[in-house]
């Protein structure tokens, strides 16, 4: 056996016969987690607040209101487009934070469902009780839709897709 074939045999087998795990793909984990969470979250907002009479255009303008305040409602499509950009920026940031934390706390990958549900709730609490307080909008005004899209929706539609994407792409 030649030296090159001997080295390929020794590097291709793993200790104990276990298959090596695929390399971590952090960008894929963050991209898919953020994209799915962003799509699911904005869809639930359109449905939940739509049942109370809000239109998707106004919901997006309201998101931009975090930066522009009440003026966002007068900015037309500009604020609606910025609201969508801000929304997905937050979703991708939430995915990046979960990914980075999972590099230190392996339980976030090993117990992705439970941790994802908890993370979704933490994202909701952070958005409503930290981000909104320091935004141009001020404190949140709670309604039935807030309770449905917040504590229920964020656990299932934000935290869970982020955690499962990190588990899938970043083991």
Helices and strands as residue ranges (DSSP letters): H 3-12, G 15-17, H 26-50, H 56-68, G 69-74, H 77-104, H 107-110, H 112-126, I 127-131, H 132-134, H 144-147, I 148-152, H 153-154, I 155-159, H 160-169
